[in-house]
Amino acid sequence: MPRTVSEKRAQFRSLHAQGCFVLPNPWDIGSAKMLASMGFKALATTSAGFAWAQGRRDNGVTRDMVLAHLRDIVSATDLPVNADFEGGFASTPPGVAESVRMAVETGVAGLSIEDSTGDPSAPLRDIDDAVARIRAARSAIDELGGDTLLVGRAENFIVGRPDLDDTIARLEAYSEAGADCLYAPGVRTREQITAVVAAVAPKPFNLLIGWPSEITLQDAAAMGVRRISVGGALARAAWGGFLRAARAIASDGRFEFADAAPGNELNGVFGLTAGDERA
């Protein structure tokens, strides 16, 4: 039986209370359904993966496109969905609040707001501005019942400003402003991870593992990480298989589909029978 939005949000919050869980990142309805079939407890969208699926660069999609995408992913599964909501698709805190209200109305169980600007010369927002935007997001969520989880993101390490002290100061400020969960994509070493986990405790920390890493789920749990996401890594893996096969055809006239998933397996997950399969 399909669960209500409130039930999904309650389950999502409970996942953050103890232990460590993986929050994989689908980029379309099919990948969401496939991940849901594998026993994961929740999903998170990926701005990069979705943008690439639309033939656009990361951060190159509109708010309306993202809102439609969120509705699609939420409708595709009974799992709670966390939204990668970039910077809130607005230049001001009131604009962020308006966007967040729209995102909450799609039925997502959580959403993140990041502090990057997209300007290479000044890639991070002033901390006071960033905090005001988190406060605006918090107020918008509270106006709609308060059960949607808010994630505050410090983007230092992925915009070329790998300052751990500033990252921690930002996360602490976002926590004080109302973020329920904290996230610093690009933090990689055990020393960095344990320092951030300790700084934001008792609130949960989201660790991004979007590259080959020796850190396992068990390692992350032992360091106090509450949840792990993979960002655009699964989408990049899918694109990697596609590119290898397509380049072999284009450059050498070879048809190499060694990594291709069996059609019957895909049809089984997506609700078709073997007899319904088409070329």
Order of alpha helices (4+ residues) and beta strands (2+ residues): alpha-beta-alpha-beta-alpha-alpha-beta-alpha-beta-alpha-beta-alpha-beta-alpha-beta-alpha-beta-alpha-alpha
